[in-house]
Amino acid sequence: MDSNNESLLAGNLHGRFGRTNPGYANQFEAPETFDGRMQEAAGWKGLAGTARPEKTWLNKRPRLIFVSDMGDALSTSIPFDYLRDEIIEAVVSENGQQHRWLWLTKRPGRMASFSDWLLKQEISWPKNLWAGTSVTGPESYGRANDLLSVGDADTVRFLSVEPQLAELDISRIVSQYDWVIHGGESKQRGNETRPFHLEWAEDLLDACRAANVAYFLKQLGSNPLSNGERLTLKDGHGGDWDEWPEHLRVRQMPYCV
């Protein structure tokens, strides 16, 4: 998916949910800030040591919280001092340290610049702030490379290959990351859902296993194919792994959780 298609899809989602969910800007094209949301989230109950039988991959692990899940906080219109005050300070606060924060961006180059900016102020990238970027097709390979410049040797980095929209060859680079999230595209109103080949999942799973990297298959999407044949699933997003081939029921977390 190129950047124009990604923006179109994000805009469609914003139009569907933005009117009824807090945290969305009034207009998709004009990012807004929402002061205090991170500090509020930092105060959520910690889950370390809590049994999670409905999500066994999270059993007794800290709570995972996505940063700017309704947009991209690394928009060029958002100044670095605001990101420091609103995001970094919340993550390193006494409450925030009990959680693991997942910061996913389509602008990892700007995230790397922010990381460098913090270092100049003698602020290290927090160990509980995981840095991630989206890789959905060959045209977004560069993002994976930019992500390597975020933080230091202890920084947890992850790739979100979800939705995968075209054949990818990232097996040679997965060893540089701690975690890969994978999946197919969900049907969006008015858009045709592109196929997700189960062979893609098998290949990426094998590559992660060979590199000792955690692999997490989130969903098969709304148009999964196996050996070229369409799979009929009850779950419209392909998210019920009881419907998947058993060998693909893999939801691992990084060792560093």
C-alpha positions in Angstrom: 0.0 0.0 0.0 1.5 3.4 -1.0 1.2 6.4 1.3 -1.8 7.8 -0.6 -3.8 4.6 -0.1 -2.8 4.4 3.5 -4.0 8.0 4.1 -7.2 7.2 2.3 -7.9 4.1 4.4 -7.0 6.0 7.6 -9.3 8.9 6.5 -12.2 6.4 6.0 -11.7 5.0 9.4 -11.6 8.4 10.9 -14.8 9.3 9.2 -16.5 6.2 10.5 -15.4 6.4 14.1 -14.3 9.9 14.8 -17.7 11.4 15.5 -18.5 9.0 18.4 -15.1 8.2 19.9 -13.0 10.7 22.0 -9.4 11.2 20.8 -10.1 11.8 17.1 -9.4 15.2 15.5 -12.4 17.1 14.1 -10.8 16.8 10.6 -8.5 13.9 9.6 -6.3 16.4 7.6 -5.7 18.6 10.6 -4.0 16.7 13.5 -5.0 17.8 17.0 -3.4 17.2 20.4 -5.2 15.7 23.4 -3.4 16.7 26.5 -3.3 14.3 29.4 -4.5 11.1 27.6 -1.1 9.4 28.2 -1.0 10.3 31.9 -4.6 9.0 32.2 -3.5 5.7 30.6 -0.5 5.5 32.8 -2.9 5.4 35.8 -4.7 2.3 34.5 -4.4 -0.8 36.6 -1.2 -2.7 36.1 -1.6 -6.3 34.9 1.7 -7.9 35.7 1.1 -11.2 37.4 -2.6 -11.2 36.4 -4.0 -14.4 34.8 -5.2 -13.7 31.3 -6.9 -17.0 30.2 -8.7 -15.3 27.4 -5.4 -14.0 26.0 -2.9 -16.6 27.0 0.0 -14.8 25.2 -0.5 -12.0 27.7 -0.9 -14.2 30.8 0.7 -12.5 33.8 2.5 -9.9 31.6 2.4 -6.1 32.0 -0.4 -4.2 30.3 0.3 -3.3 26.7 -0.9 0.2 25.6 -0.7 1.6 22.1 0.6 5.2 21.8 -1.5 7.5 19.5 -3.6 4.6 18.4 -6.0 6.9 16.6 -3.4 8.8 14.6 0.3 9.3 14.2 1.8 11.5 16.9 4.9 12.0 14.8 3.1 14.2 12.4 5.5 17.1 11.4 3.0 19.5 13.0 3.6 18.1 16.5 6.7 19.7 18.2 9.2 17.5 19.9 8.9 19.3 23.2 5.2 18.3 23.3 6.0 14.7 22.6 8.5 14.7 25.4 6.1 16.3 27.9 3.1 14.2 26.9 4.5 10.9 25.9 8.0 10.4 27.4 7.1 11.8 30.8 4.0 9.6 31.1 5.9 6.5 30.0 8.7 7.0 32.6 6.4 8.1 35.4 5.9 5.9 38.4 2.6 4.7 37.1 3.7 4.5 33.5 6.7 2.2 34.3 4.3 -0.6 35.2 3.1 -0.8 31.5 4.7 -1.6 28.1 3.9 1.2 25.6 3.8 0.4 21.9 4.5 3.4 19.6 3.6 2.5 16.0 4.4 5.1 13.3 4.5 5.4 9.6 7.2 8.0 10.1 10.1 6.1 11.8 12.6 8.6 10.4 11.0 11.3 12.4 10.9 9.0 15.4 14.7 8.5 15.0 15.1 12.3 14.9 13.1 12.6 18.1 15.2 9.9 19.7 18.3 11.9 18.8 16.7 15.1 20.1 16.0 13.4 23.4 19.7 12.3 23.7 20.9 15.9 23.3 18.9 16.6 26.4 20.4 13.6 28.2 17.1 11.7 28.0 17.4 8.1 27.0 14.7 6.2 25.1 12.6 4.5 27.8 13.1 0.7 27.9 9.3 0.2 28.3 8.6 2.2 25.2 8.6 -0.1 22.2 9.3 1.4 18.8 7.4 0.1 15.7 6.7 0.8 12.1 4.3 -0.4 9.4 5.6 -2.5 6.5 2.7 -3.4 4.2 4.4 -3.7 0.8 7.8 -3.4 -0.9 7.5 0.4 -1.1 7.7 0.6 2.7 10.9 -1.3 3.2 12.7 1.9 4.0 10.7 2.3 7.1 12.1 -0.8 8.6 15.6 0.5 8.1 14.8 3.9 9.6 13.4 2.2 12.7 16.9 0.8 13.5 18.0 4.3 14.4 15.5 4.7 17.2 16.8 4.3 20.8 19.7 2.1 21.7 20.8 -1.5 21.9 18.1 -2.2 24.6 15.2 -0.7 22.7 12.5 -3.1 21.7 11.7 -2.7 18.0 8.8 -4.3 16.1 7.4 -4.5 12.6 3.7 -4.4 11.9 3.3 -6.3 8.7 -0.5 -5.9 9.0 -2.2 -5.7 6.7 0.2 -7.4 4.3 -1.0 -6.4 0.8 1.7 -7.8 -1.5 4.5 -10.3 -1.5 7.3 -9.3 0.7 10.9 -10.5 1.2 11.8 -9.4 4.7 13.1 -12.8 5.9 16.7 -11.4 5.6 16.0 -8.5 8.0 13.7 -9.9 10.7 16.7 -10.8 12.9 17.2 -7.1 13.5 13.9 -6.8 15.3 12.3 -8.2 18.5 8.8 -8.8 17.3 6.7 -9.1 14.1 3.0 -8.6 14.0 1.3 -10.0 11.0 -2.1 -10.2 9.3 -4.5 -9.6 6.5 -6.7 -6.7 5.5 -10.1 -6.2 7.1 -13.0 -5.2 4.9 -13.7 -1.5 5.0 -16.9 0.1 3.9 -16.9 0.8 0.1 -13.4 -0.8 -0.4 -12.6 -4.2 -1.9 -10.5 -6.3 0.5 -7.2 -7.4 -0.9 -6.2 -11.0 -0.5 -3.9 -12.4 2.3 -2.2 -15.6 1.3 -1.6 -18.1 4.1 1.7 -19.0 2.4 2.8 -15.4 3.4 2.2 -16.3 7.0 4.0 -19.6 6.8 7.0 -18.0 5.2 7.3 -15.1 7.7 6.7 -17.5 10.6 9.5 -19.7 9.4 11.8 -16.7 9.0 11.0 -15.5 12.6 11.6 -18.9 14.0 15.0 -19.2 12.2 16.0 -15.8 13.6 14.5 -16.4 17.1 12.1 -13.5 16.7 8.7 -13.4 18.3 5.9 -13.8 15.7 2.3 -12.7 16.3 -0.4 -13.5 13.7 -3.2 -11.1 14.5 -5.8 -12.0 11.9 -6.2 -13.6 8.4 -8.2 -10.7 7.2 -11.5 -10.7 5.2 -10.1 -12.3 2.1 -7.7 -15.2 3.1 -6.5 -17.6 0.5 -4.8 -20.9 0.8 -3.1 -22.4 -2.3 -5.1 -19.9 -4.3 -8.5 -20.9 -2.9 -10.6 -18.6 -0.8 -11.2 -19.7 2.8 -14.7 -19.2 4.2 -14.6 -18.0 7.8 -17.4 -17.1 10.2 -15.3 -14.3 11.6 -15.4 -11.4 9.1 -11.9 -10.2 10.0 -10.4 -13.7 10.2 -9.5 -13.1 13.8 -10.8 -16.3 15.4 -7.8 -18.5 15.5 -10.0 -21.6 16.1 -10.8 -21.3 12.4 -7.2 -21.2 11.4 -4.9 -24.1 10.4 -3.4 -25.2 13.7 0.2 -24.6 12.6 -0.6 -20.8 12.2 -2.1 -20.3 15.7 1.0 -18.4 16.9 0.8 -15.3 19.1 4.1 -14.8 20.7 5.5 -11.8 22.7 9.0 -10.5 22.8 11.3 -12.2 25.3 11.8 -8.8 27.0 8.2 -8.4 28.2 
